[in-house]
Amino acid sequence: MKINPSRTSENRSFQPNVNFCEAVVRRSGENFRRCFHCQSCGSGCPVSQAMTYRPNGVIRLVQYGLKSEVLESSDIWLCMGCNTCSTACPMAIDIAAVMSALREMAIEEGVRIAEPGIFNFHQEVLNSIRRYGRTHKLEIMIRYKLRQRDFFSDMDMGLRMLAKRKLDLRPSKIINKMQVRKLFSAKDRTAQDKNNEDF
C-alpha cells in the first residue's frame, strides 16, 4: 500500500505534524516506529475491508505525522478492539492500543467524529458501566436510539429480545459501585495528564 505523505485521500495538501508520532507513542505506550508494514495486521482484521487505510496504513499515516488525516479517519472508529492485529504483529506492537489512543485524542481535540453512531454506542456503554457498575442493555439500547434519532429500524428485534427475556427491565446491582466510579475518575485524570503532556 502506497501513501503519499504530503497528500490526503481527498487530495488536499497537508503539513506533517512532527510531534504527532511521539505524542501517539506516549499516549499508547507502544513503539510502533518498529512497524515495517508487512500488513499481517490487516490480513486478519475482520473490518479491514470497510476501512480506507487498514491498520498498517493508519500506523503509516501516524509515522508521517498526518494528524488530521488520522484523527478524522473512520478507520480508528471502525476498529473493534478485537486484538487480532496485535496478535498477528511480528513486532509485537499492540495496534489495538494505538487505535484506542487515537480515538481518545480525536475526542480531546474536538475533531469531527467520522463514525458518530459508533461513538454514541461507545459512550452509552461506558455511561451504563459508570452508573451501575455493569451494562444495562435495555437502557443502552434506548439511550442509543434516542441519540441516533433512529427509533424503529430494529424494533422487532428488541421486542423479540424482551419476549425471550434477553433484556432485563431493571439494572442489576454490584456490591461496590463506588469502586467502579473511582476507576472512571482515575482514567479521566490520567487522560487529562497525558493530554497536557502531549499538547
Backbone as ProteinMPNN parsed JSONL, in Angstrom:
{"seq_chain_A": "MKINPSRTSENRSFQPNVNFCEAVVRRSGENFRRCFHCQSCGSGCPVSQAMTYRPNGVIRLVQYGLKSEVLESSDIWLCMGCNTCSTACPMAIDIAAVMSALREMAIEEGVRIAEPGIFNFHQEVLNSIRRYGRTHKLEIMIRYKLRQRDFFSDMDMGLRMLAKRKLDLRPSKIINKMQVRKLFSAKDRTAQDKNNEDF", "coords_chain_A": {"N_chain_A": [[0.834, -1.184, 0.0], [0.635, 2.144, -0.939], [1.169, 5.312, 0.306], [1.074, 8.695, -0.127], [2.842, 10.946, 1.692], [2.383, 13.685, 1.665], [-0.074, 14.226, 0.684], [-3.607, 13.93, 1.08], [-6.371, 11.551, 1.278], [-8.405, 12.933, 0.165], [-7.191, 14.52, -1.582], [-5.994, 16.835, -0.605], [-3.526, 19.189, 0.358], [-1.164, 18.603, 2.956], [0.519, 19.508, 5.921], [2.966, 17.822, 7.593], [2.778, 16.953, 11.06], [5.242, 17.184, 13.211], [5.441, 16.425, 15.856], [3.409, 14.691, 16.346], [3.607, 11.856, 16.01], [5.307, 11.118, 18.151], [3.686, 11.909, 20.264], [1.566, 10.101, 20.054], [2.913, 7.716, 20.505], [3.643, 8.074, 23.207], [1.085, 8.297, 24.368], [-0.157, 5.828, 23.741], [1.662, 3.987, 24.644], [3.056, 2.327, 23.014], [5.699, 1.387, 20.912], [5.456, 1.91, 17.907], [7.04, 2.641, 15.858], [8.682, 0.698, 15.048], [7.328, -0.767, 13.199], [7.302, -2.488, 10.143], [5.575, -2.639, 8.083], [4.408, -5.064, 7.081], [1.865, -5.885, 6.725], [0.509, -7.89, 8.05], [-1.23, -7.388, 10.121], [-3.505, -6.289, 8.917], [-4.411, -8.393, 7.374], [-5.782, -10.212, 8.952], [-7.738, -8.715, 10.108], [-11.103, -8.215, 10.977], [-12.645, -6.127, 10.007], [-11.28, -4.842, 8.026], [-11.881, -4.602, 5.317], [-13.789, -2.662, 5.214], [-12.422, -0.443, 5.865], [-10.537, 2.538, 5.088], [-7.74, 2.786, 5.06], [-6.723, 0.522, 6.341], [-5.225, -1.285, 9.152], [-2.302, -1.137, 9.162], [-1.914, 0.972, 7.438], [-2.973, 3.13, 8.846], [-1.094, 3.268, 10.894], [1.131, 3.973, 9.345], [0.373, 6.539, 8.45], [0.377, 7.886, 10.894], [3.101, 7.719, 11.487], [4.059, 9.363, 9.467], [3.181, 11.744, 10.424], [0.697, 12.8, 9.851], [-1.608, 14.167, 11.206], [-4.306, 15.276, 11.138], [-5.438, 13.783, 9.058], [-5.403, 11.224, 10.164], [-6.873, 11.449, 12.642], [-9.336, 12.294, 11.727], [-10.189, 10.155, 10.335], [-12.327, 7.388, 9.503], [-11.413, 4.911, 10.109], [-10.231, 4.575, 12.662], [-12.424, 4.431, 14.263], [-13.875, 2.324, 13.267], [-12.4, 0.161, 14.055], [-12.588, -2.711, 16.042], [-11.367, -3.416, 18.357], [-10.585, -6.018, 18.805], [-8.134, -7.175, 18.938], [-6.921, -8.848, 17.073], [-5.134, -7.887, 15.167], [-3.018, -7.063, 16.8], [-2.181, -9.482, 17.863], [-1.299, -10.746, 15.562], [0.887, -9.271, 14.775], [4.28, -9.323, 13.918], [6.171, -7.85, 15.214], [5.258, -7.49, 17.701], [3.602, -5.304, 18.311], [1.071, -3.542, 19.895], [-1.448, -2.863, 18.219], [-4.149, -2.364, 18.482], [-4.22, -0.936, 20.869], [-3.005, 1.398, 20.039], [-4.952, 2.336, 18.261], [-7.017, 2.837, 20.095], [-5.835, 4.895, 21.576], [-5.715, 6.846, 19.588], [-8.436, 7.319, 19.144], [-9.132, 8.449, 21.623], [-7.578, 10.766, 21.512], [-8.719, 12.065, 19.323], [-11.246, 12.697, 20.328], [-10.548, 14.409, 22.469], [-9.337, 16.458, 21.056], [-11.458, 17.579, 19.815], [-12.203, 16.863, 17.283], [-14.176, 16.319, 14.345], [-16.203, 13.555, 14.592], [-15.814, 10.703, 12.7], [-17.419, 8.456, 12.564], [-20.156, 8.747, 13.94], [-22.254, 7.155, 14.986], [-21.02, 4.839, 16.004], [-19.384, 6.025, 17.926], [-21.36, 7.137, 19.626], [-22.568, 4.787, 20.566], [-20.423, 3.605, 21.985], [-20.171, 5.559, 23.987], [-22.616, 5.314, 25.371], [-22.466, 2.701, 26.376], [-20.25, 2.947, 28.117], [-21.28, 4.937, 29.83], [-23.345, 3.51, 31.038], [-21.924, 1.565, 32.477], [-20.552, 3.246, 34.182], [-22.705, 4.261, 35.682], [-23.99, 1.971, 36.813], [-22.111, 0.012, 37.312], [-21.972, -2.14, 35.706], [-23.155, -3.294, 32.48], [-26.373, -2.21, 31.415], [-28.401, -3.454, 29.29], [-30.899, -2.85, 28.064], [-31.37, -0.155, 28.725], [-29.119, 0.969, 27.528], [-29.686, 0.469, 24.812], [-32.048, 2.007, 24.486], [-31.198, 4.638, 25.112], [-29.195, 4.928, 23.198], [-30.684, 4.772, 20.813], [-32.233, 7.07, 21.108], [-30.252, 9.051, 20.968], [-29.383, 8.654, 18.369], [-31.644, 9.176, 16.99], [-33.136, 7.231, 15.768], [-35.627, 5.353, 15.809], [-37.205, 3.129, 15.098], [-35.992, 1.231, 13.437], [-34.993, -1.344, 14.106], [-36.871, -2.342, 15.846], [-38.446, -4.625, 16.02], [-36.596, -6.649, 16.575], [-35.752, -5.875, 19.135], [-38.14, -6.207, 20.574], [-38.464, -8.971, 20.332], [-36.228, -9.821, 21.779], [-36.919, -8.883, 24.311], [-39.205, -10.462, 24.759], [-38.047, -12.973, 24.922], [-36.715, -12.726, 27.233], [-34.146, -11.684, 27.182], [-33.364, -9.202, 27.773], [-33.015, -7.341, 30.639], [-35.402, -5.633, 32.611], [-34.809, -3.988, 34.751], [-31.759, -2.57, 35.989], [-29.035, -4.669, 36.981], [-27.412, -5.061, 40.175], [-24.26, -4.21, 41.66], [-21.82, -4.981, 44.209], [-20.002, -2.963, 45.175], [-20.324, -0.116, 43.961], [-19.046, 2.332, 43.999], [-16.338, 1.832, 43.704], [-16.069, 1.304, 41.004], [-16.719, 3.793, 39.967], [-14.565, 5.226, 40.93], [-12.546, 4.146, 39.37], [-13.241, 5.182, 36.854], [-12.898, 7.909, 37.406], [-10.15, 7.986, 37.93], [-9.199, 7.21, 35.433], [-10.099, 9.355, 33.871], [-8.546, 11.423, 34.972], [-5.954, 10.526, 34.333], [-6.039, 10.551, 31.531], [-6.335, 13.293, 31.105], [-3.912, 14.24, 32.142], [-2.102, 13.045, 30.361], [-2.89, 14.293, 28.036], [-2.175, 16.931, 28.578], [0.589, 16.659, 28.644], [1.126, 15.879, 26.008], [0.228, 17.912, 24.32]], "CA_chain_A": [[0.0, 0.0, 0.0], [1.429, 3.354, -1.051], [0.519, 6.528, 0.781], [1.888, 9.881, -0.292], [2.716, 11.647, 2.965], [2.041, 15.1, 1.533], [-1.423, 14.353, 0.146], [-4.603, 13.138, 1.773], [-7.255, 10.804, 0.4], [-9.277, 13.895, -0.505], [-6.32, 15.292, -2.461], [-5.664, 18.115, 0.0], [-2.157, 19.248, 0.854], [-1.046, 18.535, 4.409], [1.826, 19.696, 6.522], [3.138, 16.841, 8.672], [2.964, 17.416, 12.43], [6.429, 16.429, 13.619], [5.294, 15.943, 17.231], [2.246, 13.813, 16.466], [4.027, 10.457, 16.191], [5.797, 10.957, 19.521], [2.538, 12.041, 21.168], [0.811, 8.84, 20.0], [3.752, 6.716, 21.184], [3.49, 8.279, 24.658], [-0.298, 8.029, 24.775], [-0.495, 4.404, 23.596], [2.667, 3.137, 25.275], [3.543, 1.383, 22.008], [6.712, 1.903, 19.991], [5.069, 1.392, 16.591], [8.033, 3.036, 14.848], [9.318, -0.55, 14.593], [6.481, -1.392, 12.174], [7.894, -2.493, 8.799], [4.445, -2.666, 7.146], [4.241, -6.382, 6.455], [0.419, -5.978, 6.53], [-0.081, -9.031, 8.761], [-2.337, -6.891, 10.95], [-4.683, -6.096, 8.082], [-4.89, -9.635, 6.751], [-6.722, -10.897, 9.837], [-8.703, -7.758, 10.662], [-12.453, -8.523, 10.486], [-13.301, -4.961, 9.394], [-10.332, -4.141, 7.151], [-12.482, -4.316, 4.012], [-14.58, -1.431, 5.338], [-11.508, 0.65, 6.192], [-9.883, 3.258, 3.998], [-6.293, 2.569, 5.076], [-6.369, -0.701, 7.056], [-4.44, -0.946, 10.348], [-0.923, -0.701, 8.911], [-1.986, 2.282, 6.8], [-3.153, 4.115, 9.918], [0.224, 3.394, 11.528], [1.995, 4.726, 8.428], [-0.038, 7.944, 8.496], [0.872, 8.445, 12.159], [4.548, 7.871, 11.321], [4.26, 10.533, 8.609], [2.757, 12.943, 11.132], [-0.526, 13.335, 9.245], [-2.516, 14.168, 12.35], [-5.706, 15.488, 10.753], [-5.875, 12.646, 8.249], [-5.629, 10.084, 11.056], [-7.927, 11.689, 13.628], [-10.611, 12.447, 11.026], [-10.461, 8.914, 9.606], [-13.308, 6.455, 10.074], [-10.739, 3.657, 10.464], [-9.985, 4.445, 14.104], [-13.713, 4.119, 14.89], [-14.318, 1.007, 12.804], [-11.64, -0.84, 14.816], [-13.424, -3.359, 17.056], [-10.592, -3.71, 19.553], [-10.565, -7.479, 18.998], [-6.718, -7.518, 19.123], [-6.403, -9.762, 16.051], [-3.957, -7.238, 14.576], [-1.945, -7.071, 17.795], [-1.699, -10.864, 17.956], [-0.634, -11.121, 14.309], [2.054, -8.428, 14.502], [5.551, -9.993, 14.233], [6.976, -6.966, 16.053], [4.559, -7.43, 18.996], [3.028, -3.976, 18.53], [-0.351, -3.602, 20.237], [-2.066, -1.894, 17.31], [-5.455, -2.006, 19.048], [-3.968, 0.119, 21.863], [-2.746, 2.62, 19.267], [-6.261, 2.795, 17.778], [-7.721, 3.409, 21.257], [-5.199, 6.181, 21.868], [-6.115, 7.79, 18.539], [-9.826, 7.705, 19.416], [-9.104, 9.375, 22.76], [-7.011, 12.036, 21.055], [-9.711, 12.7, 18.449], [-12.282, 13.268, 21.199], [-9.97, 15.53, 23.207], [-9.041, 17.547, 20.111], [-12.703, 18.116, 19.28], [-12.279, 16.539, 15.856], [-15.464, 15.767, 13.914], [-16.157, 12.097, 14.658], [-16.153, 10.165, 11.379], [-18.465, 7.441, 12.726], [-20.861, 9.159, 15.162], [-23.053, 6.063, 15.538], [-20.124, 4.003, 16.816], [-19.007, 6.842, 19.082], [-22.515, 7.217, 20.53], [-22.742, 3.489, 21.217], [-19.349, 3.512, 22.984], [-20.496, 6.456, 25.096], [-23.731, 4.775, 26.16], [-21.964, 1.533, 27.12], [-19.437, 3.461, 29.224], [-22.166, 5.618, 30.78], [-24.064, 2.475, 31.778], [-20.982, 0.987, 33.444], [-20.303, 4.292, 35.185], [-23.887, 4.386, 36.547], [-24.421, 0.75, 37.508], [-21.014, -0.917, 37.543], [-22.034, -3.111, 34.608], [-24.046, -2.804, 31.426], [-27.813, -2.464, 31.413], [-28.566, -3.461, 27.835], [-32.122, -2.178, 27.629], [-31.156, 1.291, 28.812], [-28.148, 1.323, 26.486], [-30.399, 0.498, 23.531], [-32.986, 3.135, 24.453], [-30.439, 5.89, 25.052], [-28.524, 4.974, 21.89], [-31.706, 5.083, 19.808], [-32.593, 8.475, 21.275], [-29.151, 9.87, 20.449], [-29.316, 8.485, 16.913], [-32.952, 9.523, 16.421], [-33.498, 6.088, 14.919], [-36.466, 4.708, 16.811], [-37.995, 1.974, 14.674], [-35.321, 0.401, 12.426], [-34.883, -2.739, 14.544], [-37.766, -2.5, 16.995], [-38.904, -6.017, 16.095], [-35.568, -7.427, 17.263], [-35.828, -5.52, 20.544], [-39.324, -6.844, 21.163], [-38.172, -10.414, 20.443], [-35.292, -9.989, 22.893], [-37.7, -8.724, 25.542], [-40.08, -11.631, 24.904], [-37.211, -14.118, 25.308], [-36.058, -12.335, 28.483], [-32.73, -11.396, 26.945], [-33.133, -7.848, 28.273], [-33.573, -7.091, 31.972], [-36.081, -4.344, 32.714], [-34.099, -3.192, 35.744], [-30.318, -2.87, 36.009], [-28.554, -5.493, 38.093], [-26.588, -4.289, 41.098], [-22.992, -4.773, 42.104], [-21.619, -4.735, 45.637], [-19.337, -1.688, 45.473], [-20.41, 0.73, 42.771], [-18.113, 3.452, 44.122], [-15.038, 1.409, 43.181], [-16.119, 1.488, 39.548], [-16.67, 5.24, 39.717], [-13.182, 5.651, 41.17], [-11.785, 3.767, 38.172], [-13.532, 6.178, 35.821], [-12.269, 9.172, 37.808], [-8.71, 7.829, 37.723], [-8.984, 7.202, 33.984], [-10.281, 10.734, 33.401], [-7.375, 12.205, 35.385], [-4.806, 10.061, 33.554], [-6.201, 11.051, 30.161], [-6.077, 14.734, 31.125], [-2.472, 14.414, 32.336], [-1.433, 12.699, 29.105], [-3.224, 15.333, 27.063], [-1.365, 18.101, 28.908], [1.96, 16.356, 28.246], [1.242, 15.743, 24.56], [-0.055, 19.136, 23.578]], "C_chain_A": [[0.875, 1.243, 0.0], [0.607, 4.553, -0.6], [1.49, 7.675, 0.587], [1.741, 10.733, 0.956], [2.303, 13.101, 2.848], [0.647, 15.321, 0.975], [-2.381, 13.496, 0.953], [-5.449, 12.408, 0.765], [-8.191, 11.724, -0.365], [-8.471, 14.851, -1.368], [-6.055, 16.706, -1.938], [-4.228, 18.081, 0.483], [-2.158, 19.259, 2.375], [0.381, 18.824, 4.814], [1.969, 18.687, 7.652], [3.353, 17.527, 10.019], [4.084, 16.577, 13.036], [6.301, 15.854, 15.024], [4.208, 14.885, 17.385], [2.637, 12.367, 16.746], [4.483, 10.212, 17.625], [4.658, 11.041, 20.529], [1.736, 10.749, 21.208], [1.593, 7.719, 20.673], [3.587, 6.843, 22.695], [2.096, 7.895, 25.127], [-0.601, 6.538, 24.767], [0.448, 3.491, 24.366], [3.277, 2.131, 24.32], [4.555, 2.053, 21.081], [6.448, 1.345, 18.592], [5.991, 1.89, 15.484], [8.766, 1.812, 14.307], [8.55, -1.221, 13.466], [7.165, -1.33, 10.812], [6.846, -2.785, 7.725], [4.363, -3.962, 6.34], [2.778, -6.659, 6.131], [-0.214, -7.223, 7.151], [-1.289, -8.593, 9.579], [-3.622, -6.771, 10.141], [-5.26, -7.377, 7.534], [-5.884, -10.374, 7.631], [-7.821, -10.007, 10.378], [-10.097, -8.008, 10.107], [-13.16, -7.344, 9.821], [-12.401, -4.233, 8.398], [-10.931, -3.785, 5.797], [-13.328, -3.046, 4.037], [-13.703, -0.211, 5.593], [-10.949, 1.304, 4.933], [-8.416, 2.871, 3.909], [-5.857, 1.21, 5.611], [-5.419, -0.361, 8.208], [-3.021, -0.454, 10.057], [-0.883, 0.66, 8.216], [-2.175, 3.397, 7.811], [-1.818, 4.356, 10.619], [1.157, 4.224, 10.652], [1.65, 6.218, 8.454], [0.441, 8.622, 9.776], [2.375, 8.678, 12.063], [4.886, 9.086, 10.462], [3.861, 11.84, 9.295], [1.506, 13.585, 10.576], [-1.675, 13.275, 10.256], [-3.98, 14.289, 11.94], [-6.25, 14.308, 9.976], [-6.214, 11.44, 9.129], [-6.841, 10.314, 11.955], [-9.297, 11.877, 12.991], [-11.036, 11.172, 10.304], [-11.525, 8.07, 10.3], [-12.635, 5.183, 10.581], [-10.551, 3.484, 11.963], [-11.27, 4.115, 14.853], [-14.239, 2.759, 14.459], [-13.598, -0.12, 13.54], [-12.491, -1.376, 15.959], [-12.676, -3.645, 18.353], [-10.495, -5.192, 19.846], [-9.151, -8.016, 19.207], [-6.189, -8.552, 18.14], [-5.13, -9.189, 15.44], [-2.764, -7.306, 15.525], [-1.33, -8.46, 17.925], [-0.886, -11.246, 16.731], [0.678, -10.382, 14.081], [3.361, -9.134, 14.879], [6.473, -9.145, 15.107], [6.333, -6.741, 17.423], [4.075, -6.018, 19.336], [1.54, -4.14, 18.823], [-1.082, -2.517, 19.442], [-3.428, -1.457, 17.833], [-5.306, -0.905, 20.098], [-3.691, 1.451, 21.177], [-4.066, 3.204, 18.765], [-7.062, 3.438, 18.916], [-7.163, 4.784, 21.605], [-5.619, 7.237, 20.852], [-7.562, 8.241, 18.723], [-9.893, 8.714, 20.557], [-8.617, 10.752, 22.325], [-7.995, 12.789, 20.166], [-10.799, 13.378, 19.276], [-11.752, 14.517, 21.9], [-9.691, 16.733, 22.313], [-10.304, 18.193, 19.558], [-12.863, 17.898, 17.79], [-13.67, 16.0, 15.533], [-15.342, 14.251, 13.854], [-16.653, 11.525, 13.335], [-17.283, 9.144, 11.435], [-19.256, 7.756, 13.997], [-21.717, 8.068, 15.786], [-22.23, 5.165, 16.444], [-19.717, 4.752, 18.079], [-20.143, 6.9, 20.101], [-22.745, 5.906, 21.269], [-21.682, 3.289, 22.302], [-19.698, 4.337, 24.222], [-21.592, 5.884, 25.98], [-23.317, 3.54, 26.953], [-21.158, 2.0, 28.332], [-20.287, 4.171, 30.274], [-22.932, 4.619, 31.64], [-23.165, 1.849, 32.847], [-20.688, 1.99, 34.554], [-21.465, 4.396, 36.18], [-24.119, 3.164, 37.418], [-23.288, -0.222, 37.842], [-20.963, -2.037, 36.529], [-23.04, -2.605, 33.581], [-25.502, -3.172, 31.698], [-28.261, -2.313, 29.963], [-29.798, -2.698, 27.361], [-31.949, -0.66, 27.651], [-30.159, 1.768, 27.761], [-28.846, 1.454, 25.139], [-31.307, 1.715, 23.426], [-32.232, 4.458, 24.302], [-29.72, 6.042, 23.711], [-29.508, 5.366, 20.794], [-32.134, 6.551, 19.896], [-31.512, 9.393, 20.71], [-29.099, 9.83, 18.928], [-30.579, 8.975, 16.209], [-33.396, 8.469, 15.4], [-34.319, 5.153, 15.802], [-37.029, 3.358, 16.385], [-37.25, 0.972, 13.787], [-35.201, -1.066, 12.834], [-35.73, -2.994, 15.793], [-38.225, -3.942, 17.153], [-37.892, -6.898, 16.816], [-35.594, -7.146, 18.762], [-36.999, -6.172, 21.246], [-39.116, -8.347, 21.323], [-37.227, -10.687, 21.608], [-35.999, -9.837, 24.234], [-38.56, -9.952, 25.806], [-39.298, -12.855, 25.37], [-36.416, -13.848, 26.586], [-34.544, -12.178, 28.337], [-32.349, -10.016, 27.474], [-33.805, -7.685, 29.631], [-34.217, -5.712, 32.003], [-35.373, -3.416, 33.696], [-32.617, -3.54, 35.715], [-29.958, -3.753, 37.196], [-27.576, -4.669, 38.925], [-25.27, -5.0, 41.361], [-22.759, -4.325, 43.543], [-21.044, -3.344, 45.903], [-19.254, -0.823, 44.219], [-19.391, 1.871, 42.809], [-16.725, 3.095, 43.598], [-14.973, 1.607, 41.67], [-16.021, 2.971, 39.214], [-15.268, 5.793, 39.951], [-12.296, 5.305, 39.977], [-11.994, 4.784, 37.055], [-12.862, 7.51, 36.144], [-10.766, 9.126, 37.578], [-8.372, 7.863, 36.242], [-9.1, 8.61, 33.414], [-9.07, 11.598, 33.748], [-6.149, 11.828, 34.566], [-4.858, 10.598, 32.137], [-5.893, 12.54, 30.096], [-4.589, 15.008, 31.279], [-1.714, 14.133, 31.05], [-1.676, 13.768, 28.053], [-2.381, 16.584, 27.31], [0.086, 17.9, 28.502], [2.122, 16.422, 26.734], [1.107, 17.069, 23.84], [0.188, 20.32, 24.479]], "O_chain_A": [[1.76, 1.382, 0.845], [-0.509, 4.773, -1.07], [2.614, 7.629, 1.087], [0.643, 11.198, 1.258], [1.905, 13.701, 3.846], [0.218, 16.463, 0.806], [-1.995, 12.442, 1.457], [-5.297, 12.592, -0.443], [-8.712, 11.353, -1.416], [-8.988, 15.867, -1.832], [-5.91, 17.65, -2.715], [-3.761, 17.05, 0.968], [-3.038, 19.846, 3.004], [1.329, 18.432, 4.135], [1.165, 18.696, 8.584], [4.027, 18.553, 10.104], [3.893, 15.399, 13.336], [6.987, 14.886, 15.353], [4.098, 14.253, 18.436], [2.06, 11.725, 17.623], [4.096, 9.221, 18.244], [4.66, 10.329, 21.533], [1.273, 10.34, 22.273], [1.006, 6.865, 21.338], [3.412, 5.841, 23.388], [1.939, 7.245, 26.161], [-1.238, 6.033, 25.692], [0.091, 2.362, 24.704], [3.94, 1.187, 24.749], [4.309, 3.13, 20.539], [7.131, 0.423, 18.145], [5.764, 1.603, 14.309], [9.393, 1.869, 13.249], [9.062, -2.148, 12.838], [7.564, -0.255, 10.367], [7.187, -3.134, 6.595], [4.265, -3.959, 5.113], [2.476, -7.563, 5.352], [-1.345, -7.574, 6.818], [-2.258, -9.34, 9.713], [-4.701, -7.112, 10.626], [-6.457, -7.456, 7.257], [-6.745, -11.09, 7.119], [-8.742, -10.49, 11.037], [-10.275, -8.015, 8.888], [-14.17, -7.535, 9.143], [-12.724, -3.125, 7.971], [-10.543, -2.788, 5.189], [-13.556, -2.428, 2.997], [-14.18, 0.923, 5.545], [-10.899, 0.696, 3.864], [-7.898, 2.65, 2.815], [-4.729, 0.787, 5.359], [-4.864, 0.737, 8.24], [-2.582, 0.537, 10.64], [0.074, 1.416, 8.386], [-1.611, 4.481, 7.663], [-1.453, 5.497, 10.904], [1.888, 5.078, 11.153], [2.547, 7.061, 8.477], [0.858, 9.78, 9.756], [2.873, 9.713, 12.504], [5.887, 9.761, 10.704], [4.172, 12.922, 8.797], [1.264, 14.772, 10.793], [-2.577, 12.444, 10.158], [-4.806, 13.478, 12.359], [-7.382, 13.877, 10.198], [-7.184, 10.726, 8.874], [-7.735, 9.471, 12.021], [-10.316, 11.645, 13.641], [-12.122, 11.116, 9.727], [-11.611, 8.045, 11.528], [-13.212, 4.455, 11.389], [-10.693, 2.378, 12.484], [-11.218, 3.578, 15.959], [-14.97, 2.111, 15.208], [-14.12, -1.23, 13.639], [-13.047, -0.61, 16.746], [-13.281, -4.068, 19.338], [-10.339, -5.59, 21.0], [-8.975, -9.168, 19.605], [-5.102, -9.089, 18.352], [-4.161, -9.916, 15.22], [-1.639, -7.574, 15.104], [-0.117, -8.601, 18.078], [0.098, -11.978, 16.835], [1.499, -10.821, 13.276], [3.539, -9.508, 16.038], [7.44, -9.655, 15.674], [6.795, -5.912, 18.208], [4.128, -5.59, 20.489], [0.83, -4.809, 18.072], [-1.303, -1.408, 19.93], [-3.822, -0.305, 17.649], [-6.17, -0.036, 20.207], [-4.091, 2.505, 21.67], [-4.279, 4.415, 18.832], [-7.71, 4.466, 18.717], [-7.913, 5.717, 21.892], [-5.851, 8.391, 21.212], [-7.885, 9.406, 18.489], [-10.615, 9.708, 20.477], [-9.176, 11.774, 22.722], [-8.095, 14.013, 20.246], [-11.223, 14.491, 18.966], [-12.417, 15.552, 21.926], [-9.791, 17.88, 22.748], [-10.235, 19.235, 18.906], [-13.566, 18.647, 17.112], [-14.275, 15.306, 16.351], [-14.482, 13.72, 13.151], [-17.766, 11.818, 12.9], [-18.022, 8.983, 10.465], [-19.053, 7.108, 15.024], [-21.894, 8.053, 17.004], [-22.68, 4.774, 17.521], [-19.705, 4.182, 19.171], [-19.916, 6.733, 21.299], [-23.077, 5.906, 22.455], [-22.0, 2.855, 23.409], [-19.543, 3.879, 25.354], [-21.505, 5.96, 27.205], [-23.769, 3.351, 28.083], [-21.359, 1.508, 29.442], [-20.045, 4.026, 31.472], [-23.144, 4.851, 32.831], [-23.594, 1.631, 33.98], [-20.587, 1.622, 35.724], [-21.246, 4.595, 37.374], [-24.406, 3.286, 38.608], [-23.498, -1.182, 38.583], [-20.001, -2.805, 36.5], [-23.702, -1.592, 33.805], [-25.818, -4.275, 32.143], [-28.471, -1.204, 29.472], [-29.739, -1.979, 26.363], [-32.336, 0.031, 26.708], [-30.329, 2.836, 27.173], [-28.632, 2.424, 24.411], [-31.334, 2.383, 22.392], [-32.585, 5.291, 23.467], [-29.642, 7.139, 23.158], [-29.196, 6.2, 19.944], [-32.368, 7.195, 18.874], [-31.815, 10.39, 20.054], [-28.811, 10.834, 18.278], [-30.59, 9.166, 14.993], [-33.943, 8.776, 14.341], [-33.772, 4.269, 16.461], [-37.306, 2.518, 17.241], [-37.829, -0.05, 13.417], [-35.298, -1.946, 11.979], [-35.347, -3.762, 16.676], [-38.378, -4.432, 18.272], [-38.269, -7.787, 17.578], [-35.472, -8.067, 19.57], [-36.873, -6.638, 22.379], [-39.535, -8.934, 22.321], [-37.398, -11.663, 22.338], [-35.715, -10.572, 25.18], [-38.638, -10.43, 26.938], [-39.819, -13.678, 26.123], [-35.554, -14.638, 26.972], [-33.775, -12.498, 29.244], [-31.167, -9.697, 27.609], [-35.016, -7.867, 29.758], [-33.658, -4.743, 31.49], [-35.34, -2.202, 33.496], [-32.256, -4.685, 35.445], [-30.511, -3.6, 38.285], [-26.988, -3.703, 38.437], [-25.179, -6.226, 41.294], [-23.416, -3.407, 44.034], [-21.547, -2.623, 46.765], [-18.242, -0.808, 43.517], [-18.927, 2.324, 41.763], [-16.01, 3.965, 43.101], [-13.948, 2.025, 41.13], [-15.317, 3.356, 38.28], [-14.833, 6.714, 39.259], [-11.404, 6.072, 39.615], [-11.042, 5.196, 36.392], [-12.32, 8.165, 35.255], [-10.172, 10.091, 37.097], [-7.38, 8.47, 35.839], [-8.296, 9.012, 32.573], [-8.617, 12.402, 32.933], [-5.387, 12.7, 34.148], [-3.847, 11.049, 31.6], [-5.264, 13.005, 29.146], [-4.053, 15.904, 30.626], [-0.802, 14.873, 30.681], [-0.782, 14.108, 27.278], [-1.926, 17.223, 26.362], [0.748, 18.842, 28.067], [3.114, 16.947, 26.229], [1.802, 17.318, 22.854], [0.01, 21.463, 24.058]]}, "name": "protein", "num_of_chains": 1, "seq": "MKINPSRTSENRSFQPNVNFCEAVVRRSGENFRRCFHCQSCGSGCPVSQAMTYRPNGVIRLVQYGLKSEVLESSDIWLCMGCNTCSTACPMAIDIAAVMSALREMAIEEGVRIAEPGIFNFHQEVLNSIRRYGRTHKLEIMIRYKLRQRDFFSDMDMGLRMLAKRKLDLRPSKIINKMQVRKLFSAKDRTAQDKNNEDF"}
